Amino acid sequence: MIKIYGYPQTRSRRLTWMMEELEQDYEFVLIDLFNGGGQSPEFLAINPAGKVPAMADGDLLLTESAAILNYLGDKWPEKQLIPELGTAARGLFYQWSHFVMAELEQPLWTLGKHRFALPEEQRVPEIMPTASWEFQKALSILETGLGDKPYILGDSFGGADILISHTLIWGINFKQEVSQQSILDYLERCRGRDALARAIAREEALLPEKE
Ligand SMILES: N[C@@H](CCC(=O)N[C@@H](CS)C(=O)NCC(=O)O)C(=O)O
């Protein structure tokens, strides 16, 4: 069975959501990032970077959320969550997946790194307005790409929409403005999916009870 190593509210949600959309069983392995779980010898043997997500499928270990999502989509092609190889739609799937990783999430990650993730002496608060400006630039590219389509590749929801909408939710949680109505409507369509609700419930069930 596929194992997804992750933590709620992180990029591992891209994959629990994908597995729920694919309607496949999987094990969600909680890596307690906030209590040293990412740096345990057991997890470093799975991902030497100590980061989530990671995925195990038999002997195969994979890291990088977009690569894993691509792998999972290819493993169950009949679910049509990513387009067939060699098609124009597949090219556009790659384009938008790489756009998420290289353009849309990078400014958010810059904000995260300089707000809390980097050691304090490495943080540069002056970078924040530039990161927000870059996120706005990426949103305007997304607005153009989306046009009046319901989903990024057309009429059907797919893996690229998971990557994009997960990252938009991240942006909103980071208090970044999303003013484009077409993007807000798109986000509502994506985040209303039952598969996302199931993924969240499955992840959060493993968190220790709050006192
Ligand atoms: N490019 C990687 C980034 C993975 C990443 O940075 N994950 C964060 C959580 S969203 C993490 O595990 N951080 C813990 C750390 O940096 O120690 C991916 O997309 O999978």
Ligand as a Chemical Component Dictionary entry (heavy atoms), coordinates in Angstrom:
data_LIG
# 
_chem_comp.id                   LIG 
_chem_comp.type                 NON-POLYMER 
_chem_comp.pdbx_formal_charge   0 
_chem_comp.three_letter_code    LIG 
# 
loop_
_chem_comp_atom.comp_id 
_chem_comp_atom.atom_id 
_chem_comp_atom.alt_atom_id 
_chem_comp_atom.type_symbol 
_chem_comp_atom.charge 
_chem_comp_atom.model_Cartn_x 
_chem_comp_atom.model_Cartn_y 
_chem_comp_atom.model_Cartn_z 
_chem_comp_atom.pdbx_ordinal 
LIG N1  N1  N 0 9.880  21.166 -2.633 1  
LIG C1  C1  C 0 9.428  20.320 -1.553 2  
LIG C2  C2  C 0 9.325  21.168 -0.298 3  
LIG C3  C3  C 0 9.078  20.320 0.950  4  
LIG C4  C4  C 0 9.017  21.183 2.208  5  
LIG O1  O1  O 0 9.691  22.210 2.343  6  
LIG N2  N2  N 0 8.194  20.745 3.171  7  
LIG C5  C5  C 0 8.026  21.463 4.417  8  
LIG C6  C6  C 0 6.570  21.366 4.868  9  
LIG S1  S1  S 0 5.457  22.054 3.708  10 
LIG C7  C7  C 0 8.850  20.794 5.502  11 
LIG O2  O2  O 0 8.821  19.581 5.629  12 
LIG N3  N3  N 0 9.579  21.575 6.305  13 
LIG C8  C8  C 0 10.308 21.055 7.407  14 
LIG C9  C9  C 0 11.747 21.512 7.370  15 
LIG O3  O3  O 0 12.123 22.303 6.495  16 
LIG O4  O4  O 0 12.494 21.045 8.243  17 
LIG C10 C10 C 0 8.096  19.683 -1.945 18 
LIG O5  O5  O 0 7.321  20.296 -2.701 19 
LIG O6  O6  O 0 7.818  18.543 -1.535 20 
# 
loop_
_chem_comp_bond.comp_id 
_chem_comp_bond.atom_id_1 
_chem_comp_bond.atom_id_2 
_chem_comp_bond.value_order 
_chem_comp_bond.pdbx_ordinal 
LIG N1  C1  SING 1  
LIG C1  C2  SING 2  
LIG C1  C10 SING 3  
LIG C2  C3  SING 4  
LIG C3  C4  SING 5  
LIG C4  O1  DOUB 6  
LIG C4  N2  SING 7  
LIG N2  C5  SING 8  
LIG C5  C6  SING 9  
LIG C5  C7  SING 10 
LIG C6  S1  SING 11 
LIG C7  O2  DOUB 12 
LIG C7  N3  SING 13 
LIG N3  C8  SING 14 
LIG C8  C9  SING 15 
LIG C9  O3  DOUB 16 
LIG C9  O4  SING 17 
LIG C10 O5  DOUB 18 
LIG C10 O6  SING 19 
# 
